[in-house]
Amino acid sequence: MAILEYLRRDTHCLCEMQDDLGMAPNLLSYHMRILREAGLVSGRRNGRRVEYRIEPQGFEALCSELDTLAGSPRSGAPSPPDRRGERAKGVYVLAGEEEVSRR
């Protein structure tokens, strides 16, 4: 999230992001590759540097996909079982809430 927030303001190269975000170069490169493959950021070569920027179309596609998933279950996918009120292995499942471990 820090990378996306940083790129939201302007285009930046990896060396700028590394210094400002305090991330190791290999870790930053790995995350940038994942974000590029997901279509959320793009890079443009400027000499020896690659300038990265947010890709608004990637976020629009992601939001659209999430809306679709939230609106209807995937076709062919079984509905999750209703486990509200069930107690199993020290975990309580509450109505409309995530599982809460009993500690």
C-alpha positions in Angstrom: 0.0 0.0 0.0 2.9 2.4 0.7 4.2 2.0 -2.8 0.8 2.8 -4.3 0.3 5.7 -2.0 3.7 7.0 -3.0 3.1 6.6 -6.7 -0.3 8.3 -6.4 1.4 11.7 -6.1 3.8 11.5 -9.1 5.9 9.2 -11.3 9.1 7.8 -9.6 12.0 5.6 -10.4 13.0 2.7 -8.2 16.0 4.5 -6.7 13.7 7.3 -5.5 11.2 4.9 -4.1 13.9 2.9 -2.4 15.3 5.9 -0.6 12.0 7.5 0.3 10.2 4.3 1.3 13.2 2.7 3.0 12.8 -0.6 1.2 15.6 -3.0 0.1 16.1 -2.9 -3.7 15.2 -6.6 -4.2 12.0 -6.4 -2.2 10.9 -3.2 -4.0 11.6 -4.8 -7.4 9.6 -7.8 -6.5 6.6 -5.8 -5.4 6.8 -3.6 -8.5 6.8 -6.7 -10.7 3.7 -8.0 -9.0 2.0 -4.6 -9.3 3.0 -4.4 -13.0 1.7 -7.9 -13.7 -1.6 -7.0 -12.0 -1.9 -3.9 -14.3 -1.9 -1.5 -11.3 1.3 0.3 -12.3 3.3 0.8 -15.5 6.8 1.7 -16.2 8.3 3.9 -18.9 12.0 3.8 -19.7 13.7 7.2 -19.5 17.4 6.6 -20.3 18.7 4.1 -17.8 15.8 4.7 -15.4 12.3 3.3 -15.4 9.7 5.8 -14.3 6.7 4.1 -12.6 3.2 5.4 -12.4 -0.3 4.4 -11.3 -2.4 2.8 -14.0 -6.0 4.1 -13.4 -7.5 1.5 -15.9 -6.0 -1.3 -13.8 -7.8 0.0 -10.6 -11.0 0.4 -12.5 -10.8 -3.2 -13.7 -10.0 -4.4 -10.2 -12.9 -2.5 -8.7 -15.2 -3.8 -11.3 -14.1 -7.4 -10.7 -14.5 -7.0 -6.9 -18.0 -5.6 -7.4 -18.9 -8.6 -9.5 -17.5 -11.0 -6.9 -19.2 -9.2 -4.0 -22.6 -9.0 -5.9 -22.9 -12.6 -6.8 -21.1 -15.9 -6.1 -18.9 -17.4 -8.8 -21.0 -19.7 -11.0 -20.4 -23.3 -10.1 -18.8 -22.4 -6.8 -20.6 -24.0 -3.8 -22.0 -21.7 -1.2 -20.1 -21.7 2.1 -21.8 -23.5 4.9 -23.7 -21.5 7.5 -21.6 -22.0 10.6 -23.0 -19.2 12.8 -23.1 -20.1 16.4 -21.0 -23.3 15.8 -18.2 -24.0 18.2 -15.3 -26.1 16.9 -11.7 -26.4 18.1 -11.8 -23.2 20.2 -13.2 -21.0 17.5 -16.6 -19.2 17.7 -18.3 -18.1 14.5 -20.5 -15.1 15.1 -23.4 -14.0 12.9 -22.0 -11.7 10.2 -18.5 -11.5 11.7 -15.2 -13.2 11.1 -14.0 -16.2 13.1 -12.8 -15.2 16.5 -10.4 -17.4 18.4 -11.2 -18.2 22.0 -8.0 -17.5 23.9 
